């Protein structure tokens, strides 16, 4: 009888440890996504400065500048879901690629110290954003593995834990950029 009670208590404790592990991993995903949010905020805070610096040089690229500014404004909305934020991020990535190609046509702009500093800062933010995405995907993969593997999948099922989506890019972004099509 004592062995049965000890066995039940041991199984119960193992279940609690598995549940707590899954909860920690789920919270790690939230933390990782918050890291992406921080980098996106940094990026969107830089965009107005970059646009203001470039505006006078790029009169005929107004549509691109307007689109980038519009994406930034949309990103400032407090009610965006995580999926909407990720989609907005993909659209911004695409617009920023077009922007960087368009800048190549303006030698005076490329020599402007303010622009060069802003561009360098934006590049650093993009690198940090890329690292934050990798961290997020790692956290999601770790969590998904824990809720799909035995025996923690039993605890995850009881606890109602669902798998999360990793950050991925669209098939358009996987293609080589055609500079010709951007002009």
Buried (B, 14 or more C-beta within 10 A) or exposed (E): EEEEEEEEEEEEEEBEEBBEBBEEBBEBBEEBBEBBBBBBEBBBEBBEBBBEBBEEBBEEBEEBBEBBBEBBEBBEEEEBEBEEBBEBBBBBBBBBBBBBBBBEEBEEBEEBEEBEEBBEBBEEBBEBBEEBBEBBBBBBBEBBEBBEEEEBBEBBEEBEBEEBEEBEEEEEEEEEEEEEEBE
